[in-house]
Amino acid sequence: MSSVVSFSDMKSLSLIEPAYGIGLAHLAPAAILAPGESSDHVPEVQLTVERPPTGGWVARAILHNPHGCPIRIEGIRWRASRDTDGPSLLFPPSLAPQVMATENFRGDYFRLGSVEGDRFVYPLTPQPIVYGQSEDHLFPGLFLVSARRPVGLFMAQATQKRFYALFRFLGPSLGAGRWFFEIEERAAGTPVITLPAGGSLEGEAFYFETVATADPQRAAERYYAYLRGSGVFARRSHNPLPAQRIYCSWNYDFMDDITEAKLLGQIPVLQKHFPMVKFIQLDDGYQGPSAGGGRAMVDLCYDGVDKAFDPVRFPSGPKALVDRIRAEGFRPAIWVGLWARLGSRLVQEHPDWILRDDTGEPLLFDKWYGGTAVLDPSVAGVRAYLERLCATLFGEWGFEGVKLDFSSFAFNGRRVRFREEGRTAIEWRHEVERIFRRYLPRDGFFGWCVVAGTGQPFLLQADYFRNAVDIGWGHWETVRRIALWTANTRMFMPEAPCLPNLDSVGWSRHFDETEWLTWLQFAAVSGGALEVSGDLRRLPEERLKRLAKTLELSDPSRRLFTPGLEWIRGMPPPVWVAEGADEALIGVFNWGEEAAEVALGTWIPDRIGVEVREVWDGRDERLPAVLRLPAHGSRLWYSRQ
């Protein structure tokens, strides 16, 4: 683009807001040599910096090997340049610097020090701390913000082709307002990358911007403007899920106790009441018995496709099921986990197919189903099996969508060690996406059902990522937990290249009417890839209409904002605004255990007194400055933009 200002001969990056004295000073990249690598073999570093027309600054390091032998590196470290030998982060203590990162609220899940925090922002303290090491699909950046002024420094990966980013705070220097700070580009899953003689290695692009706001959602706006221009949103134009919603067999009533008759029994209800539902997704529970005992998982086709489906639960088999779903006017989709039972033939005959950690032990998800291990996609045999699996599921049988479950730790876990070298965790993640995409229809859906997503914008071939836990049988505590995780995900994602999936709407016997309505209204305002689940045959007409209306209200094209998100603790935000082209949805929630007043004038003062329309009965009202709600209660309105 002619309007892009580029610099390619810089030694370091400085980005300072002089009015407040915040920013970065002399941040310079250098290669991290692998242990034992000679210090005589240091790559040359080229720093490129551009000023996009959308705003901000984008910087990238490129390593060149001028030597006649290969160089082994572990990554790239950005720190204060040797010329200055001082702290690289400027943020005066008088501004009360705070750190916003998706890991603040929820850190590691995978039994490696799990953290479930109660806030989205923490003060910048003298203690060393590293962001970017969670097992989740976290947002690859953070926001340093003042607690006293609307000003901050936003930084995030602008690409994610090979490296994950680690943001390391090492504490303050003796000079007030100067902090030791580093960014590391690390190759997860592969501790060492070889840079051949005469070769070059391009690092990730990083976006930096000083912003005049304390709201992380607003701080990320120009970052996403840049990403849209870089192609990260390319898959959105083919994503079917904004218009073609999913029926999923998992939550509320069936779980893994699903049968052909139960699944097909939903079709008449879907045809009558749910015009937006186009995909019927068969979730976990359909698989045939594993040769090692129990139910098969990803190994469902390992013993032959004639044994893949349970013949008792699904007597007609997968191809006949797909044909029946299509004949009724729907698109068939299926659940697959990227794991195998420890006692399965696949694991017993191919122990080298199992992903292992840095001690050489199998990376086990849990004791579920008798113990489960994750497949290692770096192994050629695993990739060949996945190709055969996909050719069967989508080619031979004809499924048109997939929910790939229990997969994130294969690519995010910092202790993961792939058997085959040559590619990093991110590159193997992209390869798995490519395998599934080769066999799926272009307008079919691919969903990453990860442990918990917290805002990953670089799942380039996916249509959705799981945003939180299953709603399961439906309990109020789960609703509140999902709302908290959704707020965390949306902290840096007012819009999403890959849709967050907060799970499904349906009726739970554990909800009272107030809680059920709040869950539906929250699902509607938060948008994303929304599903409907449960045994719809047993619901009365009025409840079916409410569920169908919820799908109509939900629109993933809206941009979701949660005012005051940064300072809320313990509970999800009380006010959610989903902004569309012509109308906005405004949701107000009381997540507490007692009736309470919500001061809308505090959160959205510019909307107080405007005319709004109640979404269920169409009644016109004026938005009040204060709203009293019962415990677990909520309201939802349309408002003109």
C-alpha positions, 0 to 999 in steps of 0.5 A: 500500500502506497500510504504505508510508511516503512523503515528497514534499517532501524536498530531498535523500536521506540514508541513514546507518548510524550504527554504522559511519558509512557511507551517503549524505548529502544526495544531491539530484537536478537536471536536466542541461541540454543544451548551449546551453540557457539557465540561466534555464530550469531545471526544478523538481525534486520528490524522492519517497522511500518506505519499502517494507514489504519494506525499503530506501528507494526514491527518484525525481526528477520534473522539472516545466517551469514555463516557457512554452517547452520545456527540453532536457535530457540526464538527471538528476544526483544529487549532494551538494546545494548547501546542503552543497557536500560529498561525498555518500558516507560510507565510512570507510577503516578499513572498507576499502571495496570496490566490487562491480559486474558490470562489474568482471569483464567490461566493454565487449565491443564493441571499445570497450576490452574488459575481462575481469577476474579478480575480482568486487570492487575496492577503492574508489580515489581514481581517478575511475571510472564504472559503468553504461557497459558494452555488456552487459546489466549489472546496473544497480547496485552494492554498496559493501562493507567488506572487514573487516566484514559491512556495506555499501551496496546501490544499484540502479535499481528501474525502467528505463523511460527512463534507464540509471543511471551511478554515478560515483566522483570520488575522496575529499575531504580529510575521511577517509571522505567520497567525491565520488559521483554518480548520473546518469540518462542517455538512451542512444541519444538525447542530448537529451530535450525537456521541453515547456512545463508538462510533467513528466518522471518519472525512474527509481526507485532502491533504497537500503539499508544492509545487515549482510552482505558477500555481494552475493547476500544484499544484493540479497534485499530489493531483489528482494522490492520488484521482485516487488511492482512487477510486474517478475516478471509475465512469469514466470507465463507463461514456458514454459521452466522446464517446457518445455525447448529443443532447439537446433540450433547447438552441438556438431555442426551450427553453421550446417551445418544441414538439414531432414533433420538437424533432423528426425532428432533427433525420434525421439531426443527423443521417446524420451529427452527428455520435458522438451524441448518446443521444437525451435529451428532456429538460424542456417543455414536462411536463403536466399541474400541478393540481395547475396551470401551468406546472408540475416540479418534480411533473410530476408523482405525479398525475399519469403517464398518465398525466406526458407529455403534451398531446398537445405537445407530443400526442404519450406519453413518452413510444412511444417517447422513442421507436421511438428514440431507433428505430432510433438508439439513446438513450433517455434522459430527463431533471428533476428539483428537484423543485415543483411549490408552488401551485402544489398538491404535495406541497399543500398536503405535505408541510413537503416535502419542504426543509426549511432554518434555520428560518423555511421558505421554501427554494425558488429558485426564482419567476420563474413559479409562485414560486418554492420550492426544495424538501427535500431528508431527508424526507422518502416520498420524497425519496419514490416519487423519487424512483417511479419517477425514476422507471417510467422514466428509468424503465417503459418508458426507458430513459437512461440519466438524467439532474437533474436541480436546485438541488445544493442549497439542499446540498450546502446552509449553511442555509439549514436545513433538516427535518430529522436528522441523515445524513448530506447534503453530505450524502443526496446528495450521497443518491439522486445519488444512487436513480437515479443510481439504475434505470439508465443503468450502461452506462447511464448518470447522470448529476448534473445541478447545479447553477454553478459548480466550480470544485467539484471532489466528485460527485461520481455517476455523469457523468457531472456537469454543469460548467456555465450558459446556452448559451441560445439564444447565445450572445457574453457576455454569451460566455465570461462569460462561458469562465471565469467560465470555467477557474475558474472551471479548476483552480484546475481541470486539469483533472476531475473525473466528467466531467464539462459541459459548455453547448452546441454548435449550431448556434445563430442569435446573433453571427457573424461568428467570434464570432461563430467560437470562441465559437466553438473553445473554446468549442473544446479546453475546453473539457468536456461533450459537447452537440449540440442544436438548430433546426438543420433542418434550418442550411446549410451544412457547418454549420452542418459540423462545429458543427460536427467537433467541437464534434470531436475536443473536447476530455474530456480525455485531460488535460486542462491548462490555462497558467498564469491563476492566474494573469489574471483579468477581461477577460478569459485567452487568451491561452488554451492548452488541452494536449492529449497523442499524440497531444495537442489543442492550442487555442488563443483568443481575448476576447476584443472589439478591435483587439489586439495582443496576445503574445504567447511567454509570455504564452507558450514560449516552444511551439513557432516555433513548427509545428502546424496544423490548425484544420479546413483546415489542413494547417501546420504552425509554432506557432508564438510568437505574433498573431494579432486577430480581436475583439472576434477572435481566432485560434485553432491548433493541436500540437504534444506532 
